[in-house]
Each structure stands twice: as C-alpha cells, then as structure tokens.
C-alpha cells in the first residue's frame, strides 16, 4: 500500500490561538520539542461510539507516550464546554491532554468530520505534517454494522509506522460515529 | 475490501435519497415544529429521552438539531428505529418502522438547515416517568450483587438470579424492568426457573451473575409449559399481558434475568430492578411457547456464506399464533418462518433479511395468526461464516457448532400459540402440542433424554399410560438410573393401576438417590391412597426436613395425619400449607371438611369455596361445599353446588338423594321426588331412600304411593322404625 501523505504546515509563530485547555488557556504547543508524533483524537462527550473508544485511546496513550507520541483529546462540538468536558473527563477517567476546539481550528487542520476520528501528525521544520486521518479501528463499519471486536487497528498501525519511519498505512474504511457539529456563524 | 465497498454504497444511497426529495418536494418548508417533532415523538423518544435507554435525548429542538445529521443517516439506512422484520411478512403490533415519506422528510429537514419553525406550533413533548412507567409495582425484585461491566471489550452476556421471595403464589399481569443503566443493555430475557435449578447449579456464583448467552432450567415434574415471552428491549420497558393470560410465580421459583450488555467506555454498574404487577384472576386462557430448532445441524464450515438450517413442525391442534421470537447468534444472516396450511397455501410468519443479534426482539402479531390443525410451521435460517459477515466473532473464521457461548451458534424459533376450537372433553391441547414438539425433536436427536422424558410425560398426562411406559423404559435403557425418569415411570405405573410395581420403582429411586424429593412425594401419596397412612407420614416428614418448603408436602402430611385420626395435627399442617400457597387444594378441601365436622359451616363454606375455585371439576369439593351451605341454611346455594356435582358425577346416588333433600327443604316437592327416584334408580335396595320418597309422596298428597314406598322400605329393612311409624301415621286411604 502506498502512503498517502497530506502536508499541512502549521505556523507556530503566529499569535492565532488554535484551541484552549479546560482552564481557558490557549493551547500553543501541540508537540513539545522532541516529540515524534502528535495524535488528535476527536471526541464528543455525548456520542456513544466516541465514548466507547476512550479506553482504546487511553491504551494507545499509555503505550506510545514514552516513545514521544503526544496524544490529545480534542472536543470540537460547541456544546462541549469546559464544564461539560471536565465532568466527562472525570466520569471516564481521562488523563490525557484535553483541548477544546472552540473555533474548530484543529478540526479544519485535520480535516476531521466525525467523532470518534483520529489524526496523526509528524513535526517537521516548525510545522506538522498530517500523515493519517480516519478511523481508530475496524470495529464499526457503519452505524448498525459492528464487529464483536476489531480485526484491524488502523490508528495503532499508523503510529507504529511513524515510529518505525515507514510509509504510513491509510484507514481501511470511513470513520463511523457522530458528525462533528458545524459551527454557526 | 468487500465490506468497505458496502459501506460506501450505503452512504451513496443516502445522498440519492436526499436528491430525490429535493426534486419532489420543492416548496413546502420542513420544520421541527410542524413535521419533525410529531414524527420524533411518535417514533424515537420512548428511548431517546433523558434517562431513557437511548444514548441521547431528542425531546427538544436543540437536541434534534444536535443529532440531525445522524438522524438522516440512520433513518435512511433503517438502522433506526430498530426494526428487523421485513414489512409485509407478518403484521406486527408496535411495528417500529418509518415510511419512505417520513425518512425523506427528515433528510429534507437536515438538508435545508434544520429550521425550527414556529415554536408554539410544536406539539407538547411527551412526558416520561423517571421511576416506574407503569406505576408502583406490587413487588420489586432487585439484582442482589450488581456486576461491574468493564469499560471496553466484547459484549457481555450475564445471567442474574432473582429469587421470588413470597410465600404465596401470585399471577402477574404486567412486568417492568428497570436496568440501572439502560444505555448499556441491548436487550434482556427473563426465564422462570420453577425449581431454582440454575441457582442450585451455581451455588457460589449466582449472586453476582453467571456468564453465558443461553441456559437450560429444570421445569419440574408437572406439565407446566412456559406461556409468556418475558423479553425486555429498550423501547418496551413494560410488558402488559393480554387479558386472561397472566403468568404465575410460586414460592421457590426464581426469575433469571439474562442481559446482553454493551461496554460504554467506562466501567458501568450492571444491575436491574424488576417490578411485578399482580392480578387476583388466574389465567382464563392457556397459551404455550413452542419451539422449532435444529441445533444439531449447526456445523458451519469456516468461510461458508450460505449455510442453511431448517426445521418443520406439524400442528396437531388449531392454534392462534400470538408472538414469535427468532434467535441465532452472530453468524445468522437471513431468517424465514412460514406455515404451510392444510390447503398448501403459504402463510408468512416472519422474514428477517439481515439478522442482527444486537437488535433481536420478540414480535407480537397485531391480530393473532390462525393456523388450523395440520398446518406445518417451517423455519429456514441462513448463516454466514465468512469474513464478509462483520458480526463474525472469529477472524479468520473457524468451524462453528451449536453452543451457549456467544461465539457458538443457535437456530431457534419460538412461537407463542394459543390453542383454539378445543372440542369439549378432549385432553389439554397443550399436551398434544408438547407431544408433537417432542416427537419432532426426537426425529433430530433420537437418544436425547429431554424429549424422551417430555414425550412420555405428555403421553401419561393424556392418560395414554401404556404408551408412556414404553417411552420411559426406552429412556431408562439409554440413561440407566435417571432419577426423574424412574420417578415418572413409578407415577405412571401408579396411575395405570399397578401401584405395587409403582411403589417398588419409587423405593428403587429413593435407594439410588436418597436426596430425591419427587419419588418420596409420589411414594407418600401412593401410601396415602392405599391405606398406608403412617408410611406416608414418615415420607412426608423426611421431605419436610430435606426438601424445599412446599405447600403440597404440608398438605400431604396433613392428609396422612388426618387418615391416622390426628385431626388437630392435620389441621396445623393444612394451615402451614395455606401459608405457603393460599390456593393449595388439598389443604383448602381438608380444612373445609374438618370445619364441617366440627360444626363450623360458615368457615367450612369459605374454605370449600376456595377449593372449588381451584378445582371446578372436583365433584367431591362441590358436594362438601353443598353440605356447608346446607348447614348454614343456604339451601338454594346448596342446590346449585349439588347440581354441579351431579353434572360431573351423574351416577352417584348420594348426590341425587342430597339434592332431593335440599329441594324439598325449599318447597320444591316435585323436583325433590324426581331426584329421590333418580337415586333409587341407581340403588333400588336403599330402605332410607324409599322411606324418604314416601314422605315426599305423602306431602304431595299421594297417599297410596306413599304407602307403597313405606312398605317397600319395610320389605328391605323390616326393622326400619321411621318407615313403620310413617306408615302408621298415614291416613286411611
């Protein structure tokens, strides 16, 4: 399979705030120096499929953070306020970094459409290259078509490829879950 | 790649829909208030309300707007509302299915920006109780030790045992199940374990629940087939049984709650409360759950995409099909069930083109489906054990056989049928259904003890003792020493009249299985019947020590004590029986008789009325009740009871004689004379009857007739003082 790499240059130097953390502080640095990859997990506190993937994302976080993979839970929907997300993170024992994508900048940067959906970036020359965007695994083929368990772990394979410096395999199917709510002007 | 292709095709189809809608309905604006809210309230909010079984609420415009895109997607794919049967193959109540027009309306609403419209025009949102939907239950059962469902992993199937705690039998007209977290429960089935067999089989585990998708329970010794589907799914929290068809719980029964649980992403408490609503009225209709299956044929090669399993059952009686429950696990693909009528016409019962265990359900027909005797019910299931079946639990696929784990398979079709057009005087039609079911089962599994035993029992219950004995002996040849089969062999011998042989079989069963309660009970009853009351007493006392508390043991012991002349001790046992089961016939009848003997006719009448209600076809009970009424001075009530007894037992001269007396005391001389003559027709040599007939003739003014009657009495009994004195008192003719 040929790797399909979309390049997105992130201008870290500008003053634009990408997102905020749960205390309302701007998130200015998705990838601290030395990071080898950034994973954005697009989540919605009220989306059941998204919630079902939380343990899997936490597993991947524990497994790959020591190798320099920085994982963010990103909440793009307008209803997911700091208060709602804080309660949700507590309820689901989420310990990973959390970003409120209140302007949907990260959503646009990643071209995410769905929760749950993941994007993987590689830091490069002061910017981030998106090398993967899509489903976490193949457990859900559509709403209503669900495997008892996943047979292919697309996101994990992508992360491993990045760490191994190999071409990154792309998702084998579309993300399944809840559409990200469009921001009203 | 195939799977992915399907997904994309499906998304395209959604787009197609939207295009069509745009072309056909240009002008009329679709708004929440006017079109969408009524549709959502009618079809979605029973689950999708705060605290409901759905994962989110759709009660308000803001809610619907949040989920609009999903609503368009999942209604177009018909994932929602959840409904598996194909429209037009069986007409089901509560069909939860949107019309194409409704689906198009949602698509258009979303496409055109999800307008609210005039808020005041929206119908009021339905209200849902946050406690019991059906009101305060008469009894609430709770899972004793909640189970913690892990945050992630495969679905979990778990069986919780809820013992029925009451000491009285109750009939249940409705049931509501309230899972602690309804969002994690796909569906739940409740089984009645009449003998607490599952709990006893898992003594260390039952409190926190036992894993497994299917289970078998011991139904006990009486023919007491399951009658009602007790099935919970998210949109049906309350099960209300049709009029006249409540189900029953006896002391010592367990309910087993079999829950299909879905991990949510965080650890969840899997627990539930079951609310029961009682009725005083016993069932007036007796439906039965009937099964087609062919698990033995399930041996599905890895990769097979079209593995077919079939079964067919010929109905021995007319029935109405009230409900249907198809069941397979993850490999099931297409399910068909139909009946071939005696005229060879095909009548569809159900078609599920794309099975999904997650959305399984019991389906009830809008109107009962009549199937005449001789109809053949067919099931035909297709399984897909290839990797193209996304539900396949094995990757790569492996050979799969029948079993109760979720990764095994099943091929079951349950029907709830109500026998109809039963000719008067024929045996319980459920026995004929049971016989047909078991013969069908034996065709598939000839050596299986369950159908052998059940077939023999069904034959015995129809009074076909010799046929039953053949099957029991065959079963024992295949399964030597089987406790229950031995016991039933003994019971059938007893019923066939060979009680000496029966007692030998019971004794052998007790010797082989000293803990048996069944054989002891039957031996005790046999002892009682054959004037061995002290032996019976001994068996009943052993049972009281080692068998579960049971009304029939107490009432049996009471009967033994009564036969031995210990009426006070007997009375105490009968009262203990009624404490456990207020409907125990033996206790009601005997206590009533004892009250009658101790000249408490009012109390006797109350008890004996209860006995008659339990066994309306017991002539003795009617006769005793008549005596109680007569002693209370309620002569016309006594007449009614005696007439009922005579209908059941027309050749009993005592009943005619008593009826004659009751009629005479209410001044109905001629009918009284007719009944006395009826008694004499049955026993012409009874001097008392002739004397009493003479009295009635005399009162009717027929002196000559009276004289002849008294003379006849004196001829039969020359020392009959009353006849002599009556004769002397007659005026000269």
Interface residues (C-beta under 8 A of the other chain):
Chain A: X46 X47 X48 X51 X52 X53 X54 X55 X56 X77 X79 X91 X92 X93 X141 X142 X143 X144 X145 X146 X147 X148 X149 X151 X172 X173 X174 X178 X179 X181
Chain B: X3 X4 X6 X7 X8 X10 X11 X55 X56 X66 X67 X69 X70 X73 X74 X77 X79 X151 X152 X153 X154 X155 X183 X263 X264 X265 X266 X330 X356 X358 X390 X391 X392 X393 X395 X406 X407
